[in-house]
Amino acid sequence: MAVPKRKQSHSRTNLRRSNNSKLTAPTMAKCKQCGEYNLTHRVCSECGYYDGKEIIKKENA
């Protein structure tokens, strides 16, 4: 079984852990039909359109 020969320094440990904090928020895009923001490459949850075509029929309330 592999065992470290020397204790790993705090600096080196923190460098290894630093990559976990580089998360980014998902990219949002404005819908061309209704102007609401939604995730890219997804059908708009408000109007049901994607790429200028109606994918899901939505009733206006």
Buried (B, 14 or more C-beta within 10 A) or exposed (E): EEEEEEEEEEEEEEEEEEEEEEEEEEEEEEBEBBEEEBEEEEBBEBBBBBEEEEEEEBEEE
